[in-house]
Every structure is written in structure tokens, then in C-alpha cells.
Amino acid sequence: MKAVVWSKQRCPYCVQAKELLTQRGIEFEERTVGDGYTREDLLAAVPTARTVPQIFLDDVLIGGFTELRDHLQ
């Protein structure tokens, strides 16, 4: 399983999502808005995004931290 986490600096839910993925042994690529990626990049990947994190597992949009936690239970 491979994950992509769209995040931003100082985002507590982003940190929690990355910690959960690490605990589960799921490798992830972090795409940080404001550090190599733009808001436009995020919206191109997730047109409905209003918040971060936006998390993909195996190229399928899961949603934010809460959706990730529920999906992995």
C-alpha cells in the first residue's frame, strides 16, 4: 500500500495522519502546500479540497485524518 498526504506546515491533523500511517507501516509521500507544491496543485489533485490533509491510498482519495483513521480500522 502506498499513500500520498497533501499537507501544510503547522497542521495538527496532518501530523496525526502521518503518525498513523507510520504506525501502520504504510509508506507515504508528503506533498506540502507552500513547500514545493501550490494550492493549485492540491486543487488539481482534489478539486473539492477545502482543508488538509488530503490523503490518497493506492491512488484512491480517502479524505482527511478522520476518514483515514476510520478506513484503517
FIVO-554722 format. One line per field, with one value per residue (C-alpha): residue in one letter; x, y, z; residue number from 1; chain. Coordinates in steps of 0.5 Angstrom, whole numbers. Layout:
BEGIN
residu A | ...
X X | ...
Y Y | ...
Z Z | ...
num NUM | ...
chaine A | ...
% end
This chain:
BEGIN
residu M | K | A | V | V | W | S | K | Q | R | C | P | Y | C | V | Q | A | K | E | L | L | T | Q | R | G | I | E | F | E | E | R | T | V | G | D | G | Y | T | R | E | D | L | L | A | A | V | P | T | A | R | T | V | P | Q | I | F | L | D | D | V | L | I | G | G | F | T | E | L | R | D | H | L | Q
X 0 | 3 | 0 | 0 | -1 | -2 | -1 | 2 | 6 | 4 | -2 | -4 | -9 | -3 | 2 | -3 | -5 | 3 | 4 | -2 | 1 | 8 | 5 | 1 | 8 | 5 | 10 | 8 | 10 | 8 | 6 | 7 | 3 | 8 | 14 | 15 | 7 | 2 | -5 | -7 | -3 | -7 | -14 | -12 | -11 | -17 | -22 | -26 | -21 | -22 | -18 | -11 | -9 | -12 | -10 | -9 | -8 | -6 | -9 | -16 | -18 | -19 | -20 | -17 | -15 | -21 | -23 | -16 | -17 | -24 | -21 | -16 | -20
Y 0 | 7 | 14 | 21 | 26 | 33 | 37 | 44 | 47 | 47 | 43 | 38 | 33 | 33 | 31 | 26 | 23 | 22 | 19 | 14 | 12 | 11 | 7 | 2 | 1 | 5 | 9 | 15 | 21 | 28 | 34 | 40 | 46 | 52 | 48 | 45 | 45 | 50 | 51 | 50 | 43 | 41 | 43 | 40 | 33 | 34 | 40 | 39 | 40 | 46 | 43 | 39 | 34 | 30 | 23 | 18 | 11 | 7 | 13 | 13 | 19 | 17 | 24 | 27 | 25 | 22 | 19 | 16 | 13 | 10 | 7 | 4 | 1
Z 0 | -2 | 1 | -1 | 4 | 2 | 8 | 10 | 16 | 23 | 21 | 27 | 23 | 18 | 24 | 26 | 20 | 18 | 25 | 24 | 17 | 20 | 26 | 21 | 17 | 11 | 6 | 4 | 0 | 3 | -1 | 3 | 0 | 1 | 0 | -7 | -8 | -9 | -7 | -14 | -15 | -9 | -12 | -19 | -15 | -10 | -14 | -7 | -2 | 3 | 8 | 9 | 10 | 4 | 4 | -2 | -1 | -7 | -12 | -8 | -5 | 3 | 5 | 12 | 18 | 21 | 14 | 14 | 22 | 20 | 14 | 17 | 23
num 1 | 2 | 3 | 4 | 5 | 6 | 7 | 8 | 9 | 10 | 11 | 12 | 13 | 14 | 15 | 16 | 17 | 18 | 19 | 20 | 21 | 22 | 23 | 24 | 25 | 26 | 27 | 28 | 29 | 30 | 31 | 32 | 33 | 34 | 35 | 36 | 37 | 38 | 39 | 40 | 41 | 42 | 43 | 44 | 45 | 46 | 47 | 48 | 49 | 50 | 51 | 52 | 53 | 54 | 55 | 56 | 57 | 58 | 59 | 60 | 61 | 62 | 63 | 64 | 65 | 66 | 67 | 68 | 69 | 70 | 71 | 72 | 73
chaine A | A | A | A | A | A | A | A | A | A | A | A | A | A | A | A | A | A | A | A | A | A | A | A | A | A | A | A | A | A | A | A | A | A | A | A | A | A | A | A | A | A | A | A | A | A | A | A | A | A | A | A | A | A | A | A | A | A | A | A | A | A | A | A | A | A | A | A | A | A | A | A | A
% end
